[in-house]
Amino acid sequence: MSYKPIIIVAGEPNSIFFELFFKVLKKKIKSPIILIASKKLIEKQAKILKKKIKLNIVNEIEIIKKKNNLKKINLIDVNFKQLSGFSKITPKSNHYINNCFDIAINLLKNNVSNKFINGPISKKTFLKKKFNGITEYLAHKTNTKKFAMIIYNKNLSVCPLTTHLPIKYVSKKINKLEIVNKIKLINKFWKEKFKKQVKIGVTGLNPHCESIDSFNEDKSIILPTIKKLQKLKYNIKGPLAADTIFLKKNRKKFDVIIGMYHDQVLTPIKTLFEYDAINITIGLPFIRVSPDHGPNEFMLGKNKSNYLSLLNAIKFLDF
């Protein structure tokens, strides 16, 4: 049986990605990997971390024309100049990271694979406030209008209706269409990937789904939208109070909990599972997965970082 390759953009040069990648390579992975990164940087960081890695250098055009025989670990070398193996995160890496993404998207568009992972990226430095997150950045680059970010664990997953958005803007972005679009995407993804109808719980926006204002988003927007979807036979409940939905007896009723804003659902999911979760973007022309953590520059070169999230990301696409 042949497996489509997993395309991986290493991401921020000054992150813990390569440390995690070196550790993951000791595990059994069936799919070939096409890594898009700087060869010199890999070699410098491998030397610091006292690791050895065999790389098969490949060419983007030849891969698209299927003239390359892929081995276990293949590298498309992207130029990046940095004197030391590790340094501070600065905008100097932005052009390099963007080039890596462009190469990956070109491979995906040319059907080399439909499986994509990106390593940690400093959103503040790379996105420069142009996009809320990498989810939105990739949606823009692929002209995708309907998408959703899922933090996935096999026992429970979450989806924020709004992603990296300041709290003061959240209520303005909550509307019936956005809720419907997210739920339809999630339901479709679960049917295709897991062959089952997904069980969804939806939090309210306000504490206890109550508001002292005359306009209550929970009653005026969220509740009627859920009732409409229930009539269409979606397995969905809500709005439910965010302070109790993650209690054990409550969360076991659902596959996915949709929250109104980022930390409303990401804080509890990371508390419950820590590194045992991955970030999945659904709605793109391909499956995009990333480890559920950032560059963690405080741990650079220490060789003590937990590789579980990256391993789970690769295993999720190892089919």
N, C-alpha and C positions, 0 to 999 in steps of 0.2 A: 504493500500500500504506500502511495506517495502522499506526502503532506505538503500543503502550500506553505511557503516560508512565512515567518513572523518578521515583519519589518519594524525595526526599532530605531527611533531617534534618541540618541543618548541624552540630549537636552543640555542643561547648563553645564559648562565645562568644570566649574568649581562646585561640584556637588558630590554626594556620596554614591552616585550612580555606578561608576565602574567598580567600586569596592563591592557593592551588592551584586553586580553582574558577575564578577569573578567567583563569588561564593555560589551563585545560582548555577554556574556552569558545571558544578560537581554533581548536580541532580540530573536525572534521566529526562531528556527532552527529545521528543520524536521529530518535531518540525525543524527544518533548517532555519537559521537566523540570519537576516540581512541587517547588519548594524551600520548605521549612518553616523559617522563621527570622525574625529581627527586621530589618525594613526599615531602621530608623534605624542599627542596627549595621553592616549592609552598606554603607550610604552613608558612614558614618564611616571604616570600614576601606578602602573604595575610594578615599576622598580621600587617606588616608595613603599608600596604595600607588600613587597616581596612575593609577587605573583607571576606566574608564567601563563601565557595565552598564545594559542596558534590561530592565526587569522588568515583566511583565504581572501586576498585582495581581488575585488570584482569591479566591473565597470557598469555604470547605470544603463547605458545604451545597449550594451551586450546582454544584460539581464532582460531588458524589455524585448529584445530580439530573440531571447531564449538561446543565446549562444554560450552561456556560462553554465558549467556544471557546478551546482551549489554544493558546498560541503556543510559541515555542522555549523561553523561560525564563519560568516562571510562579512567583509568590511568594504563599504564604499567610503573612501578616504576623502574627507572634506577639510580643506586647509584652515588651520587656526594657529596663530602664533602666540605662544605664551612661554616665557623663559622657564618658569618653574612648573612643577606638576600640579601644585595647588596655589591659588591666589584668591583675592577678594572678588566677589561678584560685582561686575561693573557692566555698563552698556557696551563695552568693547566686544562682548560675545554675541550681541544681538544679531549682527549680520550673519555670523556663523550659524546660529540657531535657526534663523529664518531660511538659510540655504539648505540646512538639513531637512527642515519641514517641506520645502519645495521639492526636493529630490524624492522624499517619501511619498508625497501626494502624487507626483508624476508616476511613480511605480504602481501606486494603487489605482490610478486612473487607467493605466495600461494593463490592468488585470494580472499583474505579477502575483498579487495576493489580495485578500480582503481583510487581512489581520494586521493591526497596527498598534504599537506601544510607543509612548514617549516617556522618557525619563523626567525627573524633577526639573522644574523651571521656575525661576524667580519672576512671578507675575508682575511685581512692582517694577523691576528693572526692564524686563523684556517687552511687556505690553504697553508700558508708558501711558496708562489710563485710557488707551484706545478701545480696549475690550475688557469686560468684567473678569474673564478668565480664559484659559486655553480652550475650554469647550466652545466659547463664543468665537475665539480666534479661528479655530478649525472650521466652525460652521460658516464663517465669512469666507475662508479660503476655498471652501467647497460649494459655496452658494446654497447652503442648507438653511431653510427657513424654520423648519420644525425640528427641534432637538431637545434632549433632556440629559441631565447629569445624574447618574445613579452611583451611589456608593454601595457596592455589592458585597454581601456575605451570604453564603448558602443558607444560613438560618434566618437572616433578616437583612433587607436592603432599604435604603432611603433615597428619596429624590427631593431636592429643594425646588420649589416652584420658581423662586428667584435665586440666583447664585451669589456671586461676590458683589453684593449690592449694599450700600449703607442702609441702616435700619430706617432712616427718615424717608427713604424712597420706596420702601417695600409695599406699603398699602396702595400706592399709586399704580403699582405694576400687577396687582391681583385683579384678574378679570375672568369671566366665565370661559372665554375662548382659550386662554392659556391653560386653565385647569383641564379642559376637555382635550386639548392637544397632547398634554403630558400623559394623561391617562390612556389615551388611544395608543400612543407610542409604546408605553410600558406594557400594555396588554398584548400588543402585536409582538413585541420582543420576547415576552415570556412564552407565548404560543410557539414562536419559531425556534427559540433556543431550548426551552425546557418542556415543550409539548403539553402545556397546561394553562388553564385560565388563572391569571394572577389574582390574589386576594389583596386588596388595597385598603389601607386606612389613611384618612386625610385629617391632618390637624386643623384646628382653627387658627386664626391670626391672633386674636386677643386672649388674654388670660381667662381660662375657663369658658372660652367662646362667648364672653360677655363684654359689653362696652358701655361706658358712661355717656358716650356720644349718641346722638339721635340716629346716626347711621352706623350700623353694625355690619361689617364685611362678612362675618360668619353667617348671619341670617339673610343678608341681602344678596350675597354673591356665591359663597361656598355651598350653603345648604341647598338652594334650588338647583345648582349645577349637579350636585351629587344625586339628588332625586331624579333628575332627568336621565342621568347615566344609569341609575338603577332600573329605570323603566326600559332601558335598552339592553338589560341583562348583564351589565358589568357587575362584577363582584366587588362592591365598594361600600365603605361606611364612613360617615363623618358628617359635619366636622366634629372632631374629638379633641378634648383638652390636651394640649401638648405636655402638660406636667404629669399626666398619668398614662398616656398612651404607650410609653415605653416600660411600664411595669410588666413583670414577667407574664402574668395572667392575661394581660391585654395584648402585648406584642406578639405572642404566639399565635394569635388569630390571623396574622397578616404575613404576606411575603414581602410587601413593600409598604413603607409609610411615607406619604408625601407631606412635606412641611411647607410652610409659606415663605421661609427664608433660610439662609445657609446654616447658621449655627443652631437653629431650632431643631434640626435633625442630625447635623454632623457631630455636634457635641455628644449626644447620647450614643450614636453608633460607634464613635471612636472610644468612648468610655467602655462600651460593652466588648468590643472586639480588638481594640488597639490596632496592631499592624495586620491583623487578619481580615483585611478588606481591600478592595480595589475600586478604582474610579473608572466607570464605563460611560462613554458618550453614545447614546442611541439616537438614530435618525440620520446619521451621516451615511454616505455611500459605502462605508466600510465599518468594521467593528473597531472602535478605538478604546484602548484600555491604558491606564497608567497606574503606577503605585500610588497609594493614598497617603503621600507625604511629600514634603518639599525638599529643597536641596540640602538642608541641614548642614550649613557651612561650619557650624561649631564642632562638627564631628569629622571634618576633613582629615584624612590621613591616619586616623586612629584605629581603623580596622575593627571597630566595635559596633557598627550599625546593624540593625535587624533587617535581613533580606526577605522576610516572609511575604511582604506585600508585592515585591517584584516577582518572586517565585509564583505567587498566586495569579499575577497578571499573565505570565507566560503560560502557566498551566491552563488558564481559562481559554487561551487561544491555541493550545496544543492539540488540534484535531485535524 
